[in-house]
Amino acid sequence: MHPLITTLKYHPLTVAICKAYYQWRCRNLQKIIFVATTGRSGTMTLAEVFNHIPGCHAEHEPYPTMSEDILKAKTAGDEAVVRAEYWQKKAINLRRGAAGYAFYCEANHLFIKTYIEYALADFGDKLAVIHLIRDPVKVANSIYALQDFPGTEEGNKWWLDYTAASNHIPIAEVLDNDPEFKHPFYKGLWYWYEMEARIAHWRQALPNVQFVEFQTEDFNDPQKTCRLLRELGVVFDEAALLTKISAPANTREHQKVSHPLPMEQAIAMNAQFQRFLAAKGF
């Protein structure tokens, strides 16, 4: 894009006009829903469920994703970069996605990592959060099969930097040097526990924000999916929805470049990691 066009596009006046326009188009929006999760947890399935309901719309990791350079800036404490990306781009695109709907859901695991505080300031009491939880072994094994665990170039674009000083569980030296925990599978496990620690922090810090827990495995039970929607205040035709939703099928096998660890081995490694974390007071 030509620099002049970029300057005009993100000029404060242009941004204000666009935001005002989409704010008007969101005049009937009742609730905007974000997802607190690790990823590799069923976010695509969640988006599909919402998109089967009249008056609801969901998008999976839409532009701007708030990953890569924005995640790096957040990790480095460069809030000016993150703040500009949110208010110049994200705030407008959230409203563009929500325009004309009563409920809008963004299924994006970067929410907790980079922009929860900005979304809260932006949407206030219209904001709700689904805490989508998948078993740590399955998440870590999925990341391991992708071979993009934290510490790799690709992994640091989307997950978390395990060496960051701001981590709730700062154990980079152990993950790098301890013979017991040098296997890259442990970096995937660390990521799961670090994310859950961050989610727990925000749940405690925001007692007035609605957080609704949902297990990934619960997608296999349509009645539990319906219960989740009711807790969020979504009005829907249960009979019509039940004809459209089924067990999740978005495994994205084509992205995997390695075999996951045998489940028995992975479970044992998770138990060992849990003992280590408990001994360290995490």
Secondary structure as a PSIPRED ss2 file (coil, helix, strand):
# PSIPRED VFORMAT (PSIPRED V4.0)

   1 M C   1.000  0.000  0.000
   2 H C   1.000  0.000  0.000
   3 P H   0.000  1.000  0.000
   4 L H   0.000  1.000  0.000
   5 I H   0.000  1.000  0.000
   6 T H   0.000  1.000  0.000
   7 T H   0.000  1.000  0.000
   8 L H   0.000  1.000  0.000
   9 K H   0.000  1.000  0.000
  10 Y C   1.000  0.000  0.000
  11 H C   1.000  0.000  0.000
  12 P H   0.000  1.000  0.000
  13 L H   0.000  1.000  0.000
  14 T H   0.000  1.000  0.000
  15 V H   0.000  1.000  0.000
  16 A H   0.000  1.000  0.000
  17 I H   0.000  1.000  0.000
  18 C H   0.000  1.000  0.000
  19 K H   0.000  1.000  0.000
  20 A H   0.000  1.000  0.000
  21 Y H   0.000  1.000  0.000
  22 Y H   0.000  1.000  0.000
  23 Q H   0.000  1.000  0.000
  24 W H   0.000  1.000  0.000
  25 R H   0.000  1.000  0.000
  26 C C   1.000  0.000  0.000
  27 R C   1.000  0.000  0.000
  28 N C   1.000  0.000  0.000
  29 L C   1.000  0.000  0.000
  30 Q C   1.000  0.000  0.000
  31 K E   0.000  0.000  1.000
  32 I E   0.000  0.000  1.000
  33 I E   0.000  0.000  1.000
  34 F E   0.000  0.000  1.000
  35 V E   0.000  0.000  1.000
  36 A E   0.000  0.000  1.000
  37 T C   1.000  0.000  0.000
  38 T C   1.000  0.000  0.000
  39 G C   1.000  0.000  0.000
  40 R C   1.000  0.000  0.000
  41 S C   1.000  0.000  0.000
  42 G C   1.000  0.000  0.000
  43 T H   0.000  1.000  0.000
  44 M H   0.000  1.000  0.000
  45 T H   0.000  1.000  0.000
  46 L H   0.000  1.000  0.000
  47 A H   0.000  1.000  0.000
  48 E H   0.000  1.000  0.000
  49 V H   0.000  1.000  0.000
  50 F H   0.000  1.000  0.000
  51 N C   1.000  0.000  0.000
  52 H C   1.000  0.000  0.000
  53 I C   1.000  0.000  0.000
  54 P C   1.000  0.000  0.000
  55 G C   1.000  0.000  0.000
  56 C E   0.000  0.000  1.000
  57 H E   0.000  0.000  1.000
  58 A E   0.000  0.000  1.000
  59 E E   0.000  0.000  1.000
  60 H E   0.000  0.000  1.000
  61 E C   1.000  0.000  0.000
  62 P C   1.000  0.000  0.000
  63 Y C   1.000  0.000  0.000
  64 P C   1.000  0.000  0.000
  65 T C   1.000  0.000  0.000
  66 M C   1.000  0.000  0.000
  67 S C   1.000  0.000  0.000
  68 E C   1.000  0.000  0.000
  69 D H   0.000  1.000  0.000
  70 I H   0.000  1.000  0.000
  71 L H   0.000  1.000  0.000
  72 K H   0.000  1.000  0.000
  73 A H   0.000  1.000  0.000
  74 K H   0.000  1.000  0.000
  75 T H   0.000  1.000  0.000
  76 A C   1.000  0.000  0.000
  77 G C   1.000  0.000  0.000
  78 D C   1.000  0.000  0.000
  79 E H   0.000  1.000  0.000
  80 A H   0.000  1.000  0.000
  81 V H   0.000  1.000  0.000
  82 V H   0.000  1.000  0.000
  83 R H   0.000  1.000  0.000
  84 A H   0.000  1.000  0.000
  85 E H   0.000  1.000  0.000
  86 Y H   0.000  1.000  0.000
  87 W H   0.000  1.000  0.000
  88 Q H   0.000  1.000  0.000
  89 K H   0.000  1.000  0.000
  90 K H   0.000  1.000  0.000
  91 A H   0.000  1.000  0.000
  92 I H   0.000  1.000  0.000
  93 N H   0.000  1.000  0.000
  94 L H   0.000  1.000  0.000
  95 R H   0.000  1.000  0.000
  96 R H   0.000  1.000  0.000
  97 G H   0.000  1.000  0.000
  98 A H   0.000  1.000  0.000
  99 A C   1.000  0.000  0.000
 100 G C   1.000  0.000  0.000
 101 Y C   1.000  0.000  0.000
 102 A C   1.000  0.000  0.000
 103 F E   0.000  0.000  1.000
 104 Y E   0.000  0.000  1.000
 105 C E   0.000  0.000  1.000
 106 E E   0.000  0.000  1.000
 107 A E   0.000  0.000  1.000
 108 N C   1.000  0.000  0.000
 109 H C   1.000  0.000  0.000
 110 L H   0.000  1.000  0.000
 111 F H   0.000  1.000  0.000
 112 I H   0.000  1.000  0.000
 113 K H   0.000  1.000  0.000
 114 T H   0.000  1.000  0.000
 115 Y H   0.000  1.000  0.000
 116 I H   0.000  1.000  0.000
 117 E H   0.000  1.000  0.000
 118 Y H   0.000  1.000  0.000
 119 A H   0.000  1.000  0.000
 120 L H   0.000  1.000  0.000
 121 A H   0.000  1.000  0.000
 122 D H   0.000  1.000  0.000
 123 F H   0.000  1.000  0.000
 124 G H   0.000  1.000  0.000
 125 D H   0.000  1.000  0.000
 126 K H   0.000  1.000  0.000
 127 L E   0.000  0.000  1.000
 128 A E   0.000  0.000  1.000
 129 V E   0.000  0.000  1.000
 130 I E   0.000  0.000  1.000
 131 H E   0.000  0.000  1.000
 132 L E   0.000  0.000  1.000
 133 I E   0.000  0.000  1.000
 134 R C   1.000  0.000  0.000
 135 D C   1.000  0.000  0.000
 136 P H   0.000  1.000  0.000
 137 V H   0.000  1.000  0.000
 138 K H   0.000  1.000  0.000
 139 V H   0.000  1.000  0.000
 140 A H   0.000  1.000  0.000
 141 N H   0.000  1.000  0.000
 142 S H   0.000  1.000  0.000
 143 I H   0.000  1.000  0.000
 144 Y H   0.000  1.000  0.000
 145 A H   0.000  1.000  0.000
 146 L H   0.000  1.000  0.000
 147 Q C   1.000  0.000  0.000
 148 D C   1.000  0.000  0.000
 149 F C   1.000  0.000  0.000
 150 P C   1.000  0.000  0.000
 151 G C   1.000  0.000  0.000
 152 T C   1.000  0.000  0.000
 153 E C   1.000  0.000  0.000
 154 E C   1.000  0.000  0.000
 155 G H   0.000  1.000  0.000
 156 N H   0.000  1.000  0.000
 157 K H   0.000  1.000  0.000
 158 W H   0.000  1.000  0.000
 159 W C   1.000  0.000  0.000
 160 L C   1.000  0.000  0.000
 161 D C   1.000  0.000  0.000
 162 Y C   1.000  0.000  0.000
 163 T C   1.000  0.000  0.000
 164 A C   1.000  0.000  0.000
 165 A C   1.000  0.000  0.000
 166 S C   1.000  0.000  0.000
 167 N C   1.000  0.000  0.000
 168 H C   1.000  0.000  0.000
 169 I C   1.000  0.000  0.000
 170 P C   1.000  0.000  0.000
 171 I C   1.000  0.000  0.000
 172 A H   0.000  1.000  0.000
 173 E H   0.000  1.000  0.000
 174 V H   0.000  1.000  0.000
 175 L H   0.000  1.000  0.000
 176 D H   0.000  1.000  0.000
 177 N H   0.000  1.000  0.000
 178 D C   1.000  0.000  0.000
 179 P C   1.000  0.000  0.000
 180 E C   1.000  0.000  0.000
 181 F C   1.000  0.000  0.000
 182 K C   1.000  0.000  0.000
 183 H C   1.000  0.000  0.000
 184 P C   1.000  0.000  0.000
 185 F H   0.000  1.000  0.000
 186 Y H   0.000  1.000  0.000
 187 K H   0.000  1.000  0.000
 188 G H   0.000  1.000  0.000
 189 L H   0.000  1.000  0.000
 190 W H   0.000  1.000  0.000
 191 Y H   0.000  1.000  0.000
 192 W H   0.000  1.000  0.000
 193 Y H   0.000  1.000  0.000
 194 E H   0.000  1.000  0.000
 195 M H   0.000  1.000  0.000
 196 E H   0.000  1.000  0.000
 197 A H   0.000  1.000  0.000
 198 R H   0.000  1.000  0.000
 199 I H   0.000  1.000  0.000
 200 A H   0.000  1.000  0.000
 201 H H   0.000  1.000  0.000
 202 W H   0.000  1.000  0.000
 203 R H   0.000  1.000  0.000
 204 Q H   0.000  1.000  0.000
 205 A H   0.000  1.000  0.000
 206 L C   1.000  0.000  0.000
 207 P C   1.000  0.000  0.000
 208 N C   1.000  0.000  0.000
 209 V C   1.000  0.000  0.000
 210 Q E   0.000  0.000  1.000
 211 F E   0.000  0.000  1.000
 212 V E   0.000  0.000  1.000
 213 E E   0.000  0.000  1.000
 214 F E   0.000  0.000  1.000
 215 Q E   0.000  0.000  1.000
 216 T H   0.000  1.000  0.000
 217 E H   0.000  1.000  0.000
 218 D H   0.000  1.000  0.000
 219 F H   0.000  1.000  0.000
 220 N H   0.000  1.000  0.000
 221 D C   1.000  0.000  0.000
 222 P H   0.000  1.000  0.000
 223 Q H   0.000  1.000  0.000
 224 K H   0.000  1.000  0.000
 225 T H   0.000  1.000  0.000
 226 C H   0.000  1.000  0.000
 227 R H   0.000  1.000  0.000
 228 L H   0.000  1.000  0.000
 229 L H   0.000  1.000  0.000
 230 R H   0.000  1.000  0.000
 231 E H   0.000  1.000  0.000
 232 L C   1.000  0.000  0.000
 233 G C   1.000  0.000  0.000
 234 V C   1.000  0.000  0.000
 235 V C   1.000  0.000  0.000
 236 F C   1.000  0.000  0.000
 237 D C   1.000  0.000  0.000
 238 E H   0.000  1.000  0.000
 239 A H   0.000  1.000  0.000
 240 A H   0.000  1.000  0.000
 241 L H   0.000  1.000  0.000
 242 L H   0.000  1.000  0.000
 243 T C   1.000  0.000  0.000
 244 K C   1.000  0.000  0.000
 245 I C   1.000  0.000  0.000
 246 S C   1.000  0.000  0.000
 247 A C   1.000  0.000  0.000
 248 P C   1.000  0.000  0.000
 249 A C   1.000  0.000  0.000
 250 N C   1.000  0.000  0.000
 251 T C   1.000  0.000  0.000
 252 R C   1.000  0.000  0.000
 253 E H   0.000  1.000  0.000
 254 H H   0.000  1.000  0.000
 255 Q H   0.000  1.000  0.000
 256 K C   1.000  0.000  0.000
 257 V C   1.000  0.000  0.000
 258 S C   1.000  0.000  0.000
 259 H C   1.000  0.000  0.000
 260 P C   1.000  0.000  0.000
 261 L C   1.000  0.000  0.000
 262 P C   1.000  0.000  0.000
 263 M H   0.000  1.000  0.000
 264 E H   0.000  1.000  0.000
 265 Q H   0.000  1.000  0.000
 266 A H   0.000  1.000  0.000
 267 I H   0.000  1.000  0.000
 268 A H   0.000  1.000  0.000
 269 M H   0.000  1.000  0.000
 270 N H   0.000  1.000  0.000
 271 A H   0.000  1.000  0.000
 272 Q H   0.000  1.000  0.000
 273 F H   0.000  1.000  0.000
 274 Q H   0.000  1.000  0.000
 275 R H   0.000  1.000  0.000
 276 F H   0.000  1.000  0.000
 277 L H   0.000  1.000  0.000
 278 A H   0.000  1.000  0.000
 279 A H   0.000  1.000  0.000
 280 K C   1.000  0.000  0.000
 281 G C   1.000  0.000  0.000
 282 F C   1.000  0.000  0.000
